[in-house]
Amino acid sequence: MLLGAHISIADGLGESLIRGKNIGCDTIQIFVKSNIRWKARDIENFEIQEFFFNKRETKIDPVIAHSSYLINLASSNKRIRNLSIISFIKELKMAKELKIQYFVFHPGYHKGAGLKKGIKLIAKALNQIISKDNSRIIILLETTSGQGSSIGYRFEQLADIINLVNKKRRIGVCFDTCHVFSSGYEIRNRKDYEKTFDEFEKIIGIKRLKVFHLNDSKGDLGSRIDRHQHIGKGYLGLKPFRFILNDKRFQNIPMIIETPKDGGYKKDIENLTILRSLIK
């Protein structure tokens, strides 16, 4: 089982691997640049080599990249859209230099332009981005809670985006438990858990599910509130995590916690310990 956490790169890309190892991670997720700034400097060669060295030493694998939060491929605002596409391409280039396998991003917010238009804009941007990127990185659409005008809170929306992308082999899905639950999918009992994943299989296909974000939820079922909670402390409870962790279909899929950092990395250790205790 590959369990890990989102780790800060504040002290360096290479240091994120050491920090991940120190809290018991098998896998980690990082931002490759500041998640609140458009611009990014080039990664120095010594940073890349340090990253590779620490990756070998810690045996953490895979390392997953998450896009910066400013990116919005669904925006109909030309300035935001252009900045988003440029930043996305830059971050993919950085991820390629670090030989990262998966790149997670939030599909975007249509900001009143409408769901259908937003979906078309996302797919159009992805086609543009992929045409300029010669890597083999799998770009992962993250399931969303449906807060505001966010896109991706129904499996059909993600499927519609994928269907409009030319190179479908480059696209996958990141399944966030908090988001899926708060968007209205019940997973707290065995029957509904199986129903939800049967629906995912029918609409998207389990083969496209490449990463899990394991987060409890501060919002109840269908609340469409995007607020993560510590494992077992929110409306989800422990059962859904026990189901996922013991589901044979997901044994080799990396699972990342993005739980609150209110107690620093000590809380990450506690959350990872709880998750591991649920594995049969």
VEXZA-933364 format. One line per 2 residues: number of its first residue (from 0); for each residue x, y, z of C-alpha. Coordinates in nm, 4 decimals, decimal comma. Layout:
NUM = X/Y/Z ~ ... $
END
This chain:
0 = 0,0000/0,0000/0,0000 ~ 0,1384/0,3395/-0,1025 $
2 = 0,0440/0,6026/0,1556 ~ 0,1773/0,9553/0,1759 $
4 = 0,1094/1,3235/0,2283 ~ 0,1320/1,6580/0,0544 $
6 = 0,4734/1,7967/0,1507 ~ 0,5951/2,1563/0,1374 $
8 = 0,8904/2,2444/-0,0885 ~ 0,9686/2,5547/0,1183 $
10 = 1,3095/2,4133/0,2172 ~ 1,3816/2,2739/-0,1281 $
12 = 1,2560/2,0081/-0,3671 ~ 1,5057/1,7523/-0,2411 $
14 = 1,4247/1,8251/0,1217 ~ 1,0581/1,7424/0,0604 $
16 = 1,1585/1,3779/0,0132 ~ 1,3528/1,3712/0,3406 $
18 = 1,0619/1,5308/0,5225 ~ 0,8231/1,2797/0,3667 $
20 = 1,0418/0,9884/0,4743 ~ 1,0680/1,1247/0,8277 $
22 = 0,6904/1,1177/0,8719 ~ 0,6531/0,7695/0,7239 $
24 = 0,5509/0,8360/0,3640 ~ 0,5806/0,5771/0,0858 $
26 = 0,4781/0,8415/-0,1690 ~ 0,4454/1,2211/-0,1585 $
28 = 0,2713/1,5027/-0,3431 ~ 0,4370/1,8415/-0,3994 $
30 = 0,3948/2,1707/-0,5793 ~ 0,6847/2,2146/-0,8220 $
32 = 0,6681/2,5926/-0,7688 ~ 0,4878/2,8458/-0,5504 $
34 = 0,1174/2,7652/-0,5638 ~ 0,0137/3,1308/-0,5305 $
36 = 0,2372/3,2943/-0,7940 ~ 0,2199/3,2804/-1,1716 $
38 = 0,5909/3,3104/-1,2373 ~ 0,8389/3,0316/-1,1745 $
40 = 1,2173/3,0241/-1,1921 ~ 1,3955/2,7420/-1,3690 $
42 = 1,5076/2,4515/-1,1516 ~ 1,8841/2,4506/-1,1077 $
44 = 2,0704/2,1353/-1,2111 ~ 2,2046/2,0809/-0,8587 $
46 = 1,8447/2,0850/-0,7273 ~ 1,7429/1,8182/-0,9784 $
48 = 2,0401/1,5992/-0,8866 ~ 1,9695/1,6411/-0,5144 $
50 = 1,6071/1,5463/-0,5777 ~ 1,7080/1,2284/-0,7634 $
52 = 1,9652/1,1377/-0,4951 ~ 1,7140/1,1818/-0,2118 $
54 = 1,4507/0,9897/-0,4054 ~ 1,6885/0,6931/-0,4338 $
56 = 1,7879/0,7177/-0,0670 ~ 1,4336/0,7471/0,0681 $
58 = 1,2822/0,5019/-0,1832 ~ 0,9775/0,7294/-0,2021 $
60 = 0,7918/0,6513/-0,5233 ~ 0,6007/0,7852/-0,6983 $
62 = 0,6307/1,1579/-0,6424 ~ 0,3128/1,3327/-0,7553 $
64 = 0,2939/1,6965/-0,8649 ~ -0,0057/1,9195/-0,7985 $
66 = -0,0662/2,2290/-1,0101 ~ -0,0659/2,5747/-0,8543 $
68 = -0,4071/2,6958/-0,7365 ~ -0,4097/2,9993/-0,9659 $
70 = -0,4541/2,7867/-1,2783 ~ -0,8083/2,7934/-1,4188 $
72 = -0,8432/2,6302/-1,7606 ~ -1,2200/2,6901/-1,7573 $
74 = -1,1837/3,0677/-1,7451 ~ -1,3301/3,2674/-2,0321 $
76 = -1,1211/3,5674/-1,9245 ~ -0,8440/3,5846/-2,1881 $
78 = -0,5765/3,7074/-1,9468 ~ -0,6447/3,4404/-1,6835 $
80 = -0,6782/3,1724/-1,9481 ~ -0,3464/3,2604/-2,1158 $
82 = -0,1652/3,2826/-1,7811 ~ -0,3153/2,9461/-1,6810 $
84 = -0,2030/2,7720/-1,9996 ~ 0,1479/2,9217/-1,9852 $
86 = 0,1830/2,8287/-1,6177 ~ 0,0502/2,4770/-1,6789 $
88 = 0,3051/2,4187/-1,9572 ~ 0,5844/2,5547/-1,7354 $
90 = 0,4871/2,3339/-1,4412 ~ 0,4661/2,0279/-1,6667 $
92 = 0,8184/2,1063/-1,7918 ~ 0,9435/2,1237/-1,4328 $
94 = 0,7670/1,7973/-1,3486 ~ 0,9298/1,6355/-1,6524 $
96 = 1,2750/1,7490/-1,5351 ~ 1,2050/1,5775/-1,2027 $
98 = 1,0764/1,2649/-1,3854 ~ 0,7412/1,2927/-1,2138 $
100 = 0,4752/1,0496/-1,3354 ~ 0,1470/1,2191/-1,2376 $
102 = 0,0347/1,5831/-1,2488 ~ -0,2894/1,6630/-1,0609 $
104 = -0,4988/1,9722/-1,1292 ~ -0,8435/2,1112/-1,0458 $
106 = -1,0470/2,1240/-1,3693 ~ -1,1487/2,4846/-1,3086 $
108 = -1,4281/2,7348/-1,2440 ~ -1,6549/2,8579/-1,5219 $
110 = -1,7338/3,1809/-1,3293 ~ -2,0849/3,2121/-1,4714 $
112 = -1,9959/3,1304/-1,8314 ~ -2,1812/2,8022/-1,7980 $
114 = -2,0888/2,4404/-1,7339 ~ -2,0893/2,3281/-2,0988 $
116 = -1,8690/2,6157/-2,2097 ~ -1,6360/2,5570/-1,9161 $
118 = -1,5948/2,1902/-2,0093 ~ -1,5147/2,2805/-2,3704 $
120 = -1,2607/2,5423/-2,2585 ~ -1,0844/2,2930/-2,0300 $
122 = -1,0575/2,0322/-2,3047 ~ -0,9424/2,2911/-2,5587 $
124 = -0,6711/2,4104/-2,3197 ~ -0,5579/2,0534/-2,2470 $
126 = -0,5278/1,9826/-2,6196 ~ -0,3176/2,2971/-2,6579 $
128 = -0,1003/2,2096/-2,3577 ~ -0,0446/1,8464/-2,4583 $
130 = 0,0462/1,9490/-2,8143 ~ 0,3361/2,1486/-2,6685 $
132 = 0,4448/1,8855/-2,4167 ~ 0,6414/1,5794/-2,5293 $
134 = 0,6544/1,4092/-2,1903 ~ 0,4659/1,0984/-2,0821 $
136 = 0,3287/1,2597/-1,7678 ~ -0,0310/1,1587/-1,6982 $
138 = -0,2421/1,4692/-1,6337 ~ -0,5026/1,3955/-1,3661 $
140 = -0,8383/1,5702/-1,3411 ~ -0,9238/1,5941/-0,9726 $
142 = -1,2803/1,5301/-0,8603 ~ -1,4261/1,8443/-0,7029 $
144 = -1,6866/1,9230/-0,4380 ~ -1,8949/2,1477/-0,6630 $
146 = -1,8353/2,4552/-0,4511 ~ -1,9082/2,7777/-0,6387 $
148 = -1,8807/2,7315/-1,0151 ~ -1,6275/2,4485/-0,9962 $
150 = -1,6373/2,1819/-1,2666 ~ -1,5760/1,8134/-1,2014 $
152 = -1,8198/1,7363/-0,9189 ~ -2,0027/1,4780/-1,1275 $
154 = -1,8307/1,1864/-1,2980 ~ -2,0119/1,2768/-1,6206 $
156 = -1,8372/1,6165/-1,6272 ~ -1,4940/1,4554/-1,6077 $
158 = -1,5939/1,2042/-1,8764 ~ -1,7089/1,4891/-2,1025 $
160 = -1,3691/1,6589/-2,0678 ~ -1,1814/1,3348/-2,1382 $
162 = -1,3953/1,2654/-2,4450 ~ -1,2942/1,6019/-2,5932 $
164 = -0,9200/1,5496/-2,5390 ~ -0,7352/1,4191/-2,8442 $
166 = -0,4605/1,2210/-2,6693 ~ -0,6728/1,0430/-2,4114 $
168 = -0,3813/0,8260/-2,2962 ~ -0,2386/1,1389/-2,1326 $
170 = -0,5457/1,1896/-1,9112 ~ -0,6445/1,0241/-1,5839 $
172 = -0,8382/1,1029/-1,2663 ~ -0,7476/1,1817/-0,9055 $
174 = -1,0282/1,0676/-0,6712 ~ -1,0628/1,2946/-0,3662 $
176 = -1,2793/1,1332/-0,0966 ~ -1,3816/1,4632/0,0653 $
178 = -1,4772/1,6180/-0,2679 ~ -1,6666/1,3162/-0,3993 $
180 = -1,8638/1,2830/-0,0755 ~ -1,9458/1,6526/-0,0380 $
182 = -2,0529/1,6631/-0,4040 ~ -2,3197/1,4023/-0,3282 $
184 = -2,1734/1,0525/-0,3719 ~ -2,2365/0,8293/-0,0688 $
186 = -1,9456/0,5994/0,0250 ~ -2,0005/0,5440/0,4004 $
188 = -2,1587/0,1997/0,3730 ~ -2,0594/-0,0992/0,1633 $
190 = -2,3626/-0,0951/-0,0662 ~ -2,3306/0,2733/-0,1586 $
192 = -1,9507/0,2506/-0,1799 ~ -1,9829/-0,0234/-0,4420 $
194 = -2,2576/0,1707/-0,6203 ~ -2,0384/0,4817/-0,6425 $
196 = -1,7407/0,2932/-0,7847 ~ -1,9650/0,0969/-1,0215 $
198 = -2,0840/0,4337/-1,1488 ~ -1,7244/0,5558/-1,1791 $
200 = -1,6346/0,2434/-1,3764 ~ -1,9327/0,2838/-1,6096 $
202 = -1,8857/0,6563/-1,6744 ~ -1,5060/0,7040/-1,6603 $
204 = -1,3407/0,3658/-1,6081 ~ -1,1424/0,2494/-1,3040 $
206 = -0,8343/0,2179/-1,5285 ~ -0,8174/0,6001/-1,5389 $
208 = -0,8072/0,6303/-1,1587 ~ -0,4369/0,6887/-1,0899 $
210 = -0,4226/0,8685/-0,7509 ~ -0,6398/0,8996/-0,4405 $
212 = -0,6607/1,1998/-0,2103 ~ -0,7705/1,0569/0,1235 $
214 = -0,9388/1,3346/0,3207 ~ -1,2269/1,3373/0,5659 $
216 = -1,4887/1,6089/0,5162 ~ -1,6038/1,9013/0,7310 $
218 = -1,9127/1,9210/0,5088 ~ -2,1934/1,6651/0,5086 $
220 = -2,3099/1,4581/0,2102 ~ -2,4092/1,6845/-0,0778 $
222 = -2,3072/2,0037/0,1031 ~ -2,0689/2,0926/-0,1838 $
224 = -1,8311/2,2378/0,0750 ~ -1,4606/2,1930/-0,0002 $
226 = -1,3180/2,1658/0,3513 ~ -1,0903/1,8788/0,4479 $
228 = -1,0854/1,7202/0,7914 ~ -0,8544/1,4778/0,9739 $
230 = -0,9154/1,1075/0,9060 ~ -1,2125/0,9813/1,1079 $
232 = -1,2914/1,3259/1,2506 ~ -1,5381/1,4430/0,9857 $
234 = -1,8659/1,3346/0,8314 ~ -1,7029/1,0454/0,6444 $
236 = -1,5756/0,8598/0,9497 ~ -1,3431/0,5607/0,9123 $
238 = -1,5487/0,3153/0,7053 ~ -1,4875/0,4622/0,3556 $
240 = -1,1127/0,4635/0,4153 ~ -1,1234/0,1019/0,5323 $
242 = -1,3141/0,0097/0,2148 ~ -1,0629/0,1852/-0,0133 $
244 = -0,7515/0,0617/0,1653 ~ -0,8668/-0,2992/0,1445 $
246 = -1,0052/-0,2840/-0,2097 ~ -0,7853/-0,5076/-0,4258 $
248 = -0,8457/-0,2836/-0,7270 ~ -0,6561/-0,0026/-0,5546 $
250 = -0,3614/-0,1858/-0,3956 ~ -0,0985/-0,0205/-0,6178 $
252 = -0,2545/0,3247/-0,6449 ~ -0,0778/0,6037/-0,4485 $
254 = -0,2940/0,7571/-0,1765 ~ -0,2180/1,1069/-0,0495 $
256 = -0,3569/1,2835/0,2575 ~ -0,4256/1,6571/0,2326 $
258 = -0,5596/1,6875/0,5855 ~ -0,5302/2,0156/0,7814 $
260 = -0,1808/2,1221/0,8942 ~ -0,3140/2,2670/1,2211 $
262 = -0,0744/2,0458/1,4127 ~ 0,2082/2,0548/1,1598 $
264 = 0,3532/1,7283/1,0340 ~ 0,2693/1,5626/1,3662 $
266 = -0,0913/1,5503/1,2454 ~ 0,0205/1,3890/0,9190 $
268 = 0,1892/1,1129/1,1200 ~ -0,1309/1,0601/1,3199 $
270 = -0,3484/1,0478/1,0064 ~ -0,1140/0,8048/0,8288 $
272 = -0,1029/0,5848/1,1402 ~ -0,4838/0,5720/1,1538 $
274 = -0,5028/0,4796/0,7842 ~ -0,2460/0,2013/0,8215 $
276 = -0,4409/0,0607/1,1181 ~ -0,7385/0,0083/0,8844 $
278 = -0,5478/-0,2226/0,6482 ~ -0,6381/-0,5859/0,7001 $
END
